[in-house]
Amino acid sequence: MPILYSPENQVFHLQNDRISYIIRLVAGKYPIHQYWGKKVRAIHADVMERCCNQQEEGFTLHELPLDTLPQECPVFGCGDMRQGMLEVRQADGSSALDLCYDSHEILKGKPALKGLPSARGEEAETLVLRLRDEHSGVAVELSYSVYPDIDVIARNMRVVNDGEQAVVLERALSACVDLENTHTQLTTLSGAWARERQMVTRPLVPGHQGVESVRGASSHQACPFMALGKSTVTEDEGEVYALSLCYSGSFWADVFVDCNDMARAQIGIQPFQFSWELKPGDSFQTPEAYLCYSANGLNGMSREFHHLCGRYITRGKYAHASRPLLVNNWEATYFDFNEDKLLELAACAKDVGIDLFVLDDGWFGHRDVDNSSLGDWVDDRRKLPNGLRGLSDKIHGLGLKFGLWFEPEMISPDSDLYRAHPDWCIHIPGRMQVESRHQLVLDLSRKEVREYIIDAVSAAMERGNVDYVKWDMNRNMNMLHSDGLDSAHQKELNHRYILGLYEILEAVTSRFPDVLFESCAGGGGRFDFGMMHYMPQAWCSDDTDAFMRCRIQYGTSMVFPVSTMGAHVSAVPNHQMGRSTPLATRAAVAMGGTYGYELDLTRLPKEELDEIRRLNEKVKALQPLLLYGEFYRLCSPFEGNKTAFMSVSEDRCEAVVTHVYGPAEPNRQPVLLPLRGLDAEKEYRDVESGRVYGGDELMTHGLTIPRAWGDYMATQFHLVAVD
Ligand code: GLA
């Protein structure tokens, strides 16, 4: 039984074969977080003893030491002096809540969240704990789902106004865990455009620390993820407690270390600039948070998140399938193309074994630079005299699939759409508009805007008979105001935008179930489980430099599997930073994601095209292993001059190992690289050299990586078990 309830001890024990999560009701009222970690049979210790060291025995129910108790749903105001999960402004202006146990239910499976993406869970079991504040009538449902096969607890909260007066939510987070004082460091993923998800590890200190976004997107700058552990945690050893969120908008992920060294870790919708009115009878659903426990370091944590994503979050035809090798014309032509140029590129792509041709920005309206036409999803007949359909027919005629770029959430002030509906963008009437990349954000909280997007995108997809869509989003939100909301509800806009986005994504992806969707936000500016629910892959970064990509993909792999990371071979010198790296290295790094090209193939010499043809054959042969094998990080680009990672097949009979050097250093010995995840008892043959090694040898002594001769050299090994 994954969830056991003991009425006499008032204990809920969520468990699978490896983990336990234990909640206990104290004084019959408050759900207290008693334990989370390695599987135990039971916890007998009295949580109250631990927390009452400064309080004398004999306190009354109203004197419970809430300020020292680890709580499942803490609220500031009735004794707890820390920031809590929920803040509700009531009719009298106060916001204290005394949330007490009301009832509970244990469900088979895991209900989907209304209007929000969430993980499937037919095999899961779910505890719903109902709490209620008698004074205001505010009620809360805390849901916890436990899976048999992954060490993740999925949590969410639903707030219901059962009272007689309207209330306003000013904070409604998805999860909170009060952890014992054994955690000493915090790892997060921070960055910027073109250098997303860089690993940052810092010591935990008293006070607040964490990551957040206020940009209306999960953002390039921060990823909705944080991991706590001891300073001794490594990639393979030590206990890690991680939180992540299935949400694509502004978020808050925070750890507060109090005077007793208790670490309160919380994650959810960003409370800054948020409020939500609940009239009597209304409810509010928070996004889903994932709590991951790993006894096997950061690598162990990542594999749990990867399984969560692959088995339960991504959906549709491509969730577990091979992905077409693509060529995208963006860095090949930018806006400067016509049908002939595209067909020349497509023919060359076909010749080297590419499967999918993607037409990027600039095919619509009159968009010759990035200052016009977003919103006008009509074919530009100057560039495409036969329209999208004419081009698409010819691309299909070459034996390629056809893909198309959109940026549906945006509007250019120079567009017919803007001229017809100047009020459809997010703006403050009477104030100057703040543009970014010459564009404004459409107000997805409005039904007519959502309908327009669904219709316009669907029509272009049908016209172009497309097989793939790149769904881009190139600016963040400011000047927040919606003409569709009255002044009291303007702080609902951020979340209403994301709900509107999810409604659109649900409509478009279910209307085109055979199309492969790739999300993008100026590269990796919205790389989160929310987007992964609708689109199984996302463009990882606009930075295609192989060396920089080692860091970006390494950081991304903390949470997201290889099959989600769009990664392309691009031209040298690299367009974002001018660096030149060998073709073999660019390809080896792109094989750490969903593989493609982003360069003008027609300009490459024959030898490079021949090499690309060979590379494509290799990628196709290895794709199931590369995309869906168990992924292990072996060597961190954040700690030195080398990156290494490997994928191992489920039966541990096959593995691909990739090692990439940074700038060459003179007088260095060849490196020994211990591998992971193999079968110690098996022998493995390196397909290229024919040399045979023992699995035990490879995981202890390691593989010998040749010395680098030249900068940014990559080596790949394909190991196959010998019978
Ligand atoms: C964004 C994307 C790029 C490209 C351009 C087109 O920057 O990340 O890949 O599609 O937009 O304008």
Residues whose N, C-alpha, C, O or C-beta is under 5 A from the ligand:
A	BS01	GLA	W330 D360 D361 C520 A521 G522 G523 D542
